[in-house]
């Protein structure tokens, strides 16, 4: 019984996290909610890219110019 308690104390959080993760993953896949999550992720990525380009205009211009010159 002590071995079980040690095991649970060591890996209990990971086991609970696995169970919750699997349930959430199944829920997302079966309800097609993944499409919404993907859309939100794309929107956030575009917002981040726009903010980066806006704050680093000169660096982006140089990198873009160098990339085009290599083509």
RODRENDO-234625 format. One record per residue: z negated, y, x of N, C-alpha, C, CB in turn. Coordinates in Angstrom, 3 decimals, padded with zeros to 6 digits. Glycine has a CB too. Layout:
<nodes>
<n.z = Z | n.y = Y | n.x = X | ca.z = Z | ca.y = Y | ca.x = X | c.z = Z | c.y = Y | c.x = X | cb.z = Z | cb.y = Y | cb.x = X>
...
</nodes>
This chain:
<nodes>
<n.z = 000.000 | n.y = -001.196 | n.x = 000.818 | ca.z = 000.000 | ca.y = 000.000 | ca.x = 000.000 | c.z = 000.000 | c.y = 001.263 | c.x = 000.865 | cb.z = -001.205 | cb.y = -000.004 | cb.x = -000.932>
<n.z = -000.638 | n.y = 001.181 | n.x = 002.021 | ca.z = -000.682 | ca.y = 002.343 | ca.x = 002.898 | c.z = 000.705 | c.y = 002.641 | c.x = 003.455 | cb.z = -001.682 | cb.y = 002.119 | cb.x = 004.041>
<n.z = 001.494 | n.y = 001.604 | n.x = 003.694 | ca.z = 002.859 | ca.y = 001.793 | ca.x = 004.176 | c.z = 003.706 | c.y = 002.540 | c.x = 003.156 | cb.z = 003.498 | cb.y = 000.448 | cb.x = 004.501>
<n.z = 003.503 | n.y = 002.216 | n.x = 001.883 | ca.z = 004.236 | ca.y = 002.896 | ca.x = 000.816 | c.z = 003.843 | c.y = 004.369 | c.x = 000.751 | cb.z = 003.975 | cb.y = 002.213 | cb.x = -000.540>
<n.z = 002.570 | n.y = 004.652 | n.x = 000.884 | ca.z = 002.100 | ca.y = 006.032 | ca.x = 000.839 | c.z = 002.653 | c.y = 006.836 | c.x = 002.010 | cb.z = 000.572 | cb.y = 006.075 | cb.x = 000.847>
<n.z = 002.660 | n.y = 006.228 | n.x = 003.194 | ca.z = 003.231 | ca.y = 006.910 | ca.x = 004.355 | c.z = 004.715 | c.y = 007.196 | c.x = 004.143 | cb.z = 003.032 | cb.y = 006.069 | cb.x = 005.624>
<n.z = 005.421 | n.y = 006.163 | n.x = 003.646 | ca.z = 006.846 | ca.y = 006.323 | ca.x = 003.394 | c.z = 007.084 | c.y = 007.442 | c.x = 002.384 | cb.z = 007.456 | cb.y = 005.005 | cb.x = 002.890>
<n.z = 006.316 | n.y = 007.443 | n.x = 001.287 | ca.z = 006.502 | ca.y = 008.460 | ca.x = 000.249 | c.z = 006.162 | c.y = 009.851 | c.x = 000.780 | cb.z = 005.635 | cb.y = 008.138 | cb.x = -000.980>
<n.z = 005.104 | n.y = 009.965 | n.x = 001.574 | ca.z = 004.735 | ca.y = 011.264 | ca.x = 002.139 | c.z = 005.806 | c.y = 011.776 | c.x = 003.095 | cb.z = 003.391 | cb.y = 011.166 | cb.x = 002.863>
<n.z = 006.471 | n.y = 010.865 | n.x = 003.793 | ca.z = 007.473 | ca.y = 011.269 | ca.x = 004.758 | c.z = 008.818 | c.y = 011.579 | c.x = 004.106 | cb.z = 007.644 | cb.y = 010.195 | cb.x = 005.795>
<n.z = 009.232 | n.y = 010.745 | n.x = 003.146 | ca.z = 010.576 | ca.y = 010.862 | ca.x = 002.576 | c.z = 010.599 | c.y = 011.220 | c.x = 001.089 | cb.z = 011.308 | cb.y = 009.577 | cb.x = 002.778>
<n.z = 009.477 | n.y = 011.536 | n.x = 000.501 | ca.z = 009.411 | ca.y = 011.816 | ca.x = -000.935 | c.z = 010.266 | c.y = 012.993 | c.x = -001.359 | cb.z = 007.996 | cb.y = 012.071 | cb.x = -001.337>
<n.z = 010.235 | n.y = 014.063 | n.x = -000.599 | ca.z = 011.031 | ca.y = 015.243 | ca.x = -000.929 | c.z = 012.515 | c.y = 014.959 | c.x = -000.865 | cb.z = 010.691 | cb.y = 016.381 | cb.x = 000.002>
<n.z = 012.923 | n.y = 014.182 | n.x = 000.135 | ca.z = 014.341 | ca.y = 013.836 | ca.x = 000.271 | c.z = 014.798 | c.y = 012.955 | c.x = -000.881 | cb.z = 014.598 | cb.y = 013.129 | cb.x = 001.608>
<n.z = 013.957 | n.y = 012.029 | n.x = -001.312 | ca.z = 014.315 | ca.y = 011.143 | ca.x = -002.413 | c.z = 014.444 | c.y = 011.930 | c.x = -003.709 | cb.z = 013.273 | cb.y = 010.026 | cb.x = -002.569>
<n.z = 013.499 | n.y = 012.806 | n.x = -003.978 | ca.z = 013.566 | ca.y = 013.637 | ca.x = -005.184 | c.z = 014.785 | c.y = 014.549 | c.x = -005.125 | cb.z = 012.276 | cb.y = 014.474 | cb.x = -005.346>
<n.z = 015.049 | n.y = 015.125 | n.x = -003.957 | ca.z = 016.226 | ca.y = 015.971 | ca.x = -003.796 | c.z = 017.514 | c.y = 015.204 | c.x = -004.026 | cb.z = 016.240 | cb.y = 016.588 | cb.x = -002.420>
<n.z = 017.571 | n.y = 013.978 | n.x = -003.555 | ca.z = 018.744 | ca.y = 013.136 | ca.x = -003.773 | c.z = 018.955 | c.y = 012.859 | c.x = -005.250 | cb.z = 018.606 | cb.y = 011.824 | cb.x = -003.013>
<n.z = 017.895 | n.y = 012.504 | n.x = -005.950 | ca.z = 018.007 | ca.y = 012.210 | ca.x = -007.380 | c.z = 018.462 | c.y = 013.446 | c.x = -008.148 | cb.z = 016.663 | cb.y = 011.704 | cb.x = -007.936>
<n.z = 017.845 | n.y = 014.583 | n.x = -007.881 | ca.z = 018.235 | ca.y = 015.822 | ca.x = -008.566 | c.z = 019.659 | c.y = 016.202 | c.x = -008.212 | cb.z = 017.278 | cb.y = 016.971 | cb.x = -008.205>
<n.z = 020.033 | n.y = 016.066 | n.x = -006.941 | ca.z = 021.390 | ca.y = 016.395 | ca.x = -006.519 | c.z = 022.434 | c.y = 015.527 | c.x = -007.189 | cb.z = 021.512 | cb.y = 016.266 | cb.x = -005.031>
<n.z = 022.169 | n.y = 014.232 | n.x = -007.286 | ca.z = 023.118 | ca.y = 013.324 | ca.x = -007.941 | c.z = 023.249 | c.y = 013.662 | c.x = -009.421 | cb.z = 022.674 | cb.y = 011.857 | cb.x = -007.769>
<n.z = 022.134 | n.y = 013.933 | n.x = -010.066 | ca.z = 022.184 | ca.y = 014.283 | ca.x = -011.494 | c.z = 022.962 | c.y = 015.577 | c.x = -011.697 | cb.z = 020.756 | cb.y = 014.424 | cb.x = -012.073>
<n.z = 022.708 | n.y = 016.582 | n.x = -010.871 | ca.z = 023.440 | ca.y = 017.842 | ca.x = -010.995 | c.z = 024.917 | c.y = 017.660 | c.x = -010.697 | cb.z = 022.851 | cb.y = 018.890 | cb.x = -010.065>
<n.z = 025.230 | n.y = 016.866 | n.x = -009.678 | ca.z = 026.629 | ca.y = 016.618 | ca.x = -009.345 | c.z = 027.348 | c.y = 015.924 | c.x = -010.499 | cb.z = 026.733 | cb.y = 015.772 | cb.x = -008.071>
<n.z = 026.708 | n.y = 014.947 | n.x = -011.104 | ca.z = 027.314 | ca.y = 014.259 | ca.x = -012.250 | c.z = 027.508 | c.y = 015.222 | c.x = -013.421 | cb.z = 026.441 | cb.y = 013.065 | cb.x = -012.686>
<n.z = 026.521 | n.y = 016.052 | n.x = -013.660 | ca.z = 026.610 | ca.y = 017.026 | ca.x = -014.744 | c.z = 027.759 | c.y = 018.000 | c.x = -014.514 | cb.z = 025.293 | cb.y = 017.792 | cb.x = -014.882>
<n.z = 027.897 | n.y = 018.474 | n.x = -013.288 | ca.z = 028.966 | ca.y = 019.413 | ca.x = -012.953 | c.z = 030.333 | c.y = 018.759 | c.x = -013.117 | cb.z = 028.795 | cb.y = 019.930 | cb.x = -011.519>
<n.z = 030.474 | n.y = 017.540 | n.x = -012.628 | ca.z = 031.774 | ca.y = 016.867 | ca.x = -012.695 | c.z = 032.131 | c.y = 016.505 | c.x = -014.135 | cb.z = 031.769 | cb.y = 015.604 | cb.x = -011.822>
<n.z = 031.184 | n.y = 015.982 | n.x = -014.889 | ca.z = 031.486 | ca.y = 015.531 | ca.x = -016.244 | c.z = 031.720 | c.y = 016.671 | c.x = -017.219 | cb.z = 030.376 | cb.y = 014.672 | cb.x = -016.749>
<n.z = 031.195 | n.y = 017.841 | n.x = -016.940 | ca.z = 031.376 | ca.y = 018.964 | ca.x = -017.858 | c.z = 032.452 | c.y = 019.937 | c.x = -017.380 | cb.z = 030.065 | cb.y = 019.702 | cb.x = -018.037>
<n.z = 033.143 | n.y = 019.579 | n.x = -016.294 | ca.z = 034.162 | ca.y = 020.448 | ca.x = -015.692 | c.z = 033.599 | c.y = 021.806 | c.x = -015.293 | cb.z = 035.321 | cb.y = 020.641 | cb.x = -016.658>
<n.z = 032.308 | n.y = 021.854 | n.x = -015.047 | ca.z = 031.654 | ca.y = 023.085 | ca.x = -014.620 | c.z = 032.043 | c.y = 023.440 | c.x = -013.197 | cb.z = 030.139 | cb.y = 022.953 | cb.x = -014.733>
<n.z = 032.587 | n.y = 022.445 | n.x = -012.466 | ca.z = 032.987 | ca.y = 022.690 | ca.x = -011.084 | c.z = 034.084 | c.y = 023.741 | c.x = -011.011 | cb.z = 033.457 | cb.y = 021.393 | cb.x = -010.427>
<n.z = 034.877 | n.y = 023.865 | n.x = -012.071 | ca.z = 035.929 | ca.y = 024.887 | ca.x = -012.078 | c.z = 035.312 | c.y = 026.283 | c.x = -012.066 | cb.z = 036.847 | cb.y = 024.717 | cb.x = -013.311>
<n.z = 034.246 | n.y = 026.455 | n.x = -012.806 | ca.z = 033.554 | ca.y = 027.748 | ca.x = -012.841 | c.z = 032.923 | c.y = 028.034 | c.x = -011.486 | cb.z = 032.476 | cb.y = 027.768 | cb.x = -013.953>
<n.z = 032.289 | n.y = 027.024 | n.x = -010.908 | ca.z = 031.654 | ca.y = 027.199 | ca.x = -009.600 | c.z = 032.701 | c.y = 027.528 | c.x = -008.544 | cb.z = 030.871 | cb.y = 025.931 | cb.x = -009.200>
<n.z = 033.846 | n.y = 026.858 | n.x = -008.590 | ca.z = 034.921 | ca.y = 027.129 | ca.x = -007.640 | c.z = 035.442 | c.y = 028.558 | c.x = -007.808 | cb.z = 036.068 | cb.y = 026.118 | cb.x = -007.823>
<n.z = 035.614 | n.y = 028.995 | n.x = -009.043 | ca.z = 036.080 | ca.y = 030.359 | ca.x = -009.286 | c.z = 035.081 | c.y = 031.382 | c.x = -008.756 | cb.z = 036.320 | cb.y = 030.584 | cb.x = -010.782>
<n.z = 033.807 | n.y = 031.152 | n.x = -008.979 | ca.z = 032.772 | ca.y = 032.068 | ca.x = -008.491 | c.z = 032.770 | c.y = 032.081 | c.x = -006.965 | cb.z = 031.374 | cb.y = 031.661 | cb.x = -009.033>
<n.z = 032.928 | n.y = 030.919 | n.x = -006.333 | ca.z = 032.959 | ca.y = 030.849 | ca.x = -004.872 | c.z = 034.154 | c.y = 031.616 | c.x = -004.312 | cb.z = 033.007 | cb.y = 029.386 | cb.x = -004.409>
<n.z = 035.310 | n.y = 031.498 | n.x = -004.969 | ca.z = 036.496 | ca.y = 032.230 | ca.x = -004.518 | c.z = 036.290 | c.y = 033.732 | c.x = -004.667 | cb.z = 037.739 | cb.y = 031.785 | cb.x = -005.307>
<n.z = 035.699 | n.y = 034.149 | n.x = -005.763 | ca.z = 035.432 | ca.y = 035.576 | ca.x = -005.980 | c.z = 034.486 | c.y = 036.106 | c.x = -004.908 | cb.z = 034.833 | cb.y = 035.813 | cb.x = -007.388>
<n.z = 033.425 | n.y = 035.358 | n.x = -004.610 | ca.z = 032.461 | ca.y = 035.795 | ca.x = -003.596 | c.z = 033.127 | c.y = 035.850 | c.x = -002.222 | cb.z = 031.235 | cb.y = 034.849 | cb.x = -003.563>
<n.z = 033.976 | n.y = 034.865 | n.x = -001.912 | ca.z = 034.677 | ca.y = 034.869 | ca.x = -000.622 | c.z = 035.603 | c.y = 036.074 | c.x = -000.507 | cb.z = 035.480 | cb.y = 033.570 | cb.x = -000.443>
<n.z = 036.285 | n.y = 036.419 | n.x = -001.592 | ca.z = 037.175 | ca.y = 037.587 | ca.x = -001.570 | c.z = 036.393 | c.y = 038.887 | c.x = -001.431 | cb.z = 038.025 | cb.y = 037.630 | cb.x = -002.838>
<n.z = 035.252 | n.y = 038.976 | n.x = -002.084 | ca.z = 034.403 | ca.y = 040.164 | ca.x = -001.951 | c.z = 033.941 | c.y = 040.304 | c.x = -000.507 | cb.z = 033.182 | cb.y = 040.084 | cb.x = -002.906>
<n.z = 033.508 | n.y = 039.195 | n.x = 000.097 | ca.z = 033.058 | ca.y = 039.229 | ca.x = 001.482 | c.z = 034.201 | c.y = 039.629 | c.x = 002.407 | cb.z = 032.490 | cb.y = 037.866 | cb.x = 001.896>
<n.z = 035.389 | n.y = 039.052 | n.x = 002.203 | ca.z = 036.531 | ca.y = 039.374 | ca.x = 003.058 | c.z = 036.915 | c.y = 040.842 | c.x = 002.921 | cb.z = 037.728 | cb.y = 038.481 | cb.x = 002.712>
<n.z = 036.915 | n.y = 041.356 | n.x = 001.703 | ca.z = 037.244 | ca.y = 042.766 | ca.x = 001.486 | c.z = 036.248 | c.y = 043.691 | c.x = 002.158 | cb.z = 037.299 | cb.y = 043.069 | cb.x = 000.004>
<n.z = 034.975 | n.y = 043.368 | n.x = 002.052 | ca.z = 033.945 | ca.y = 044.188 | ca.x = 002.689 | c.z = 034.070 | c.y = 044.134 | c.x = 004.207 | cb.z = 032.547 | cb.y = 043.727 | cb.x = 002.257>
<n.z = 034.377 | n.y = 042.953 | n.x = 004.746 | ca.z = 034.541 | ca.y = 042.814 | ca.x = 006.199 | c.z = 035.732 | c.y = 043.629 | c.x = 006.689 | cb.z = 034.721 | cb.y = 041.332 | cb.x = 006.586>
<n.z = 036.840 | n.y = 043.511 | n.x = 005.983 | ca.z = 038.042 | ca.y = 044.258 | ca.x = 006.374 | c.z = 037.797 | c.y = 045.757 | c.x = 006.270 | cb.z = 039.244 | cb.y = 043.854 | cb.x = 005.495>
<n.z = 037.088 | n.y = 046.171 | n.x = 005.243 | ca.z = 036.824 | ca.y = 047.596 | ca.x = 005.050 | c.z = 035.945 | c.y = 048.160 | c.x = 006.157 | cb.z = 036.168 | cb.y = 047.833 | cb.x = 003.699>
<n.z = 034.951 | n.y = 047.403 | n.x = 006.590 | ca.z = 034.037 | ca.y = 047.924 | ca.x = 007.612 | c.z = 034.590 | c.y = 047.762 | c.x = 009.027 | cb.z = 032.692 | cb.y = 047.225 | cb.x = 007.509>
<n.z = 035.552 | n.y = 046.873 | n.x = 009.228 | ca.z = 036.100 | ca.y = 046.621 | ca.x = 010.563 | c.z = 037.613 | c.y = 046.838 | c.x = 010.570 | cb.z = 035.764 | cb.y = 045.185 | cb.x = 011.025>
<n.z = 038.038 | n.y = 047.976 | n.x = 010.081 | ca.z = 039.471 | ca.y = 048.250 | ca.x = 009.924 | c.z = 040.236 | c.y = 048.145 | c.x = 011.233 | cb.z = 039.671 | cb.y = 049.627 | cb.x = 009.336>
<n.z = 039.748 | n.y = 048.760 | n.x = 012.251 | ca.z = 040.470 | ca.y = 048.797 | ca.x = 013.528 | c.z = 040.566 | c.y = 047.407 | c.x = 014.151 | cb.z = 039.781 | cb.y = 049.761 | cb.x = 014.503>
<n.z = 039.482 | n.y = 046.667 | n.x = 014.115 | ca.z = 039.494 | ca.y = 045.314 | ca.x = 014.673 | c.z = 040.478 | c.y = 044.428 | c.x = 013.924 | cb.z = 038.091 | cb.y = 044.699 | cb.x = 014.627>
<n.z = 040.472 | n.y = 044.537 | n.x = 012.597 | ca.z = 041.371 | ca.y = 043.728 | ca.x = 011.778 | c.z = 042.824 | c.y = 044.125 | c.x = 012.038 | cb.z = 041.028 | cb.y = 043.883 | cb.x = 010.279>
<n.z = 043.066 | n.y = 045.413 | n.x = 012.198 | ca.z = 044.430 | ca.y = 045.869 | ca.x = 012.493 | c.z = 044.930 | c.y = 045.285 | c.x = 013.802 | cb.z = 044.486 | cb.y = 047.400 | cb.x = 012.550>
<n.z = 044.081 | n.y = 045.330 | n.x = 014.825 | ca.z = 044.467 | ca.y = 044.798 | ca.x = 016.132 | c.z = 044.712 | c.y = 043.289 | c.x = 016.075 | cb.z = 043.388 | cb.y = 045.113 | cb.x = 017.169>
<n.z = 043.795 | n.y = 042.563 | n.x = 015.420 | ca.z = 043.958 | ca.y = 041.108 | ca.x = 015.329 | c.z = 045.194 | c.y = 040.744 | c.x = 014.528 | cb.z = 042.723 | cb.y = 040.468 | cb.x = 014.698>
<n.z = 045.467 | n.y = 041.470 | n.x = 013.460 | ca.z = 046.658 | ca.y = 041.206 | ca.x = 012.651 | c.z = 047.920 | c.y = 041.497 | c.x = 013.445 | cb.z = 046.636 | cb.y = 042.044 | cb.x = 011.367>
<n.z = 047.918 | n.y = 042.612 | n.x = 014.171 | ca.z = 049.074 | ca.y = 042.976 | ca.x = 014.982 | c.z = 049.330 | c.y = 041.932 | c.x = 016.058 | cb.z = 048.871 | cb.y = 044.351 | cb.x = 015.619>
<n.z = 048.284 | n.y = 041.498 | n.x = 016.732 | ca.z = 048.420 | ca.y = 040.455 | ca.x = 017.762 | c.z = 048.927 | c.y = 039.149 | c.x = 017.172 | cb.z = 047.081 | cb.y = 040.217 | cb.x = 018.462>
<n.z = 048.437 | n.y = 038.793 | n.x = 015.998 | ca.z = 048.893 | ca.y = 037.559 | ca.x = 015.341 | c.z = 050.369 | c.y = 037.636 | c.x = 014.982 | cb.z = 048.067 | cb.y = 037.286 | cb.x = 014.079>
<n.z = 050.788 | n.y = 038.774 | n.x = 014.424 | ca.z = 052.197 | ca.y = 038.941 | ca.x = 014.051 | c.z = 053.082 | c.y = 038.947 | c.x = 015.281 | cb.z = 052.398 | cb.y = 040.235 | cb.x = 013.256>
<n.z = 052.621 | n.y = 039.559 | n.x = 016.362 | ca.z = 053.401 | ca.y = 039.582 | ca.x = 017.602 | c.z = 053.589 | c.y = 038.175 | c.x = 018.174 | cb.z = 052.720 | cb.y = 040.480 | cb.x = 018.639>
<n.z = 052.610 | n.y = 037.314 | n.x = 018.010 | ca.z = 052.709 | ca.y = 035.938 | ca.x = 018.494 | c.z = 053.729 | c.y = 035.129 | c.x = 017.694 | cb.z = 051.345 | cb.y = 035.260 | cb.x = 018.431>
<n.z = 053.920 | n.y = 035.497 | n.x = 016.435 | ca.z = 054.889 | ca.y = 034.775 | ca.x = 015.605 | c.z = 056.283 | c.y = 035.139 | c.x = 016.051 | cb.z = 054.698 | cb.y = 035.094 | cb.x = 014.101>
</nodes>
